[in-house]
Amino acid sequence: MEDKLPKPIEWLLPILTCFIGLHFTILGVCHYNLSMIPGDLGDTRFNMYILEHGYQFITRQVHYFWGAPFFYPFSPALALSDNLVGSMPVYAIFRILSFDRETSFQLWFIMLCILNFFATFYVLKKLTNHTILALAGAYVFAFSIFHFSQFNHAQTFPRFIIPLVIYWMIRYFENYKLKYFWMMITGIAYQFYCGMYLGIYLSLTGFILFLILLSLNYRDAQRKCFFSGSNLYDIAFPLSVFILMLMPISIPYLRFYSITSYRNYNDTFATIPIPSSYFFSHIASIPWYKLSLIGIRDNCPWWDQTLFVGIIPWLAIIASIVFFFKKGFIASNIALFSILITLLICILLTTRFGNFTLFKWLFKLPGISSMGTVPRIMNMFVLFFAIIPCLFMNSIIKKRRTLWFSILLLAIIIDNSSQPSLAFSFNKQKAQARVNAIVEKLHKVDWKGKQAFAYMPDSGNESEIQIDGMMASQLIHKPCVNGYSATS
């Protein structure tokens, strides 16, 4: 039972907790006057370009979505990377409200963090029936110190559907109502539209969790005719619809890979996390700054390896494992046990121990071979790291719950406290100025007989130059030879 909180606190506490999380993360990076943009002048602006292209498509300023006018004359250029279709309406709202491209991107980013927080809060409130406990888990999922390593990969932040998918899966195995299976399948499909990376990783972890839940509920499933022909048919139909839902977004990528090739395993191998990656903290962490000095003494891109989510989730994992040896604990905590086992299996599958890794076989699966950066699966794992402490505490704390859960929430906030000034960011006005300078030159060009342009200054960072040209191209609605993508 939940200790009843006064109604004003019931409403205000989630807003206050969310604001604290925003202050220590995205708002702290952007500043309250929105003068800074998280990330760098490379990947961040590429994501900004994709969102703006989507907005121009839905407002009929461009006519072919997949044919974004960069890498001219190659088409479909947008199949070279994530397309961000699922979260594009959020960005479009701010553009319709007359915010400029860069400010709309900042507001899109902030809104996604808010959506991630409240989606997780809703799910954990349903699972634990306690507001403060739900806030603790939501804080981990939305504002963990781990996310500082992701600010340069904005495409990983539209993931608010993931907590709902896991919740619908758990609910399905409680009553086997087909509506939860439908919602689960639809949610996974939607995540693909938000980002192919996380769609694939959600499918992988979701499939493992589904099998574990099914095995733990096997007798109950038999009793409720889960394996009957009619029920399997009922499940097969939404799975068929799932494939149809993915076709519009999958076909352009499949066509692209049919004329090129999938990623080389040896290139992906270098990105696979090693055990110390999970305790390698971002430099912005206040309590765990010393863990950021450990670094990764291995042949791998260290900047993608800061996967530490704070100490509290790890302590909860250890405590849960100990309690599983207690008679009857697993039977009364199937959801907790299933999520913990799923997390441990997935970490084992995606971790490298020296030169040995099970990911070598996982890489052979459809879709996985298109993944170039394995550590981004942590954006899926962080939900499990958020859920485990909440379900564990909900199980063992029977008295003075509000007090203990308040202590947990405060501890998690401190555990993830940070210095946002240490995150990668760049000045918005300066970024706009460098593009506007190109636009001014292009306005002086006689475009008669010319279909596209190439921006090629004598010096500067190559990636930033390419995106400068792309951003200018977008403003004057002319194709450019310049181009940038995750695969280029």
Disulfide bonds with the S-S distance in Angstrom:
none
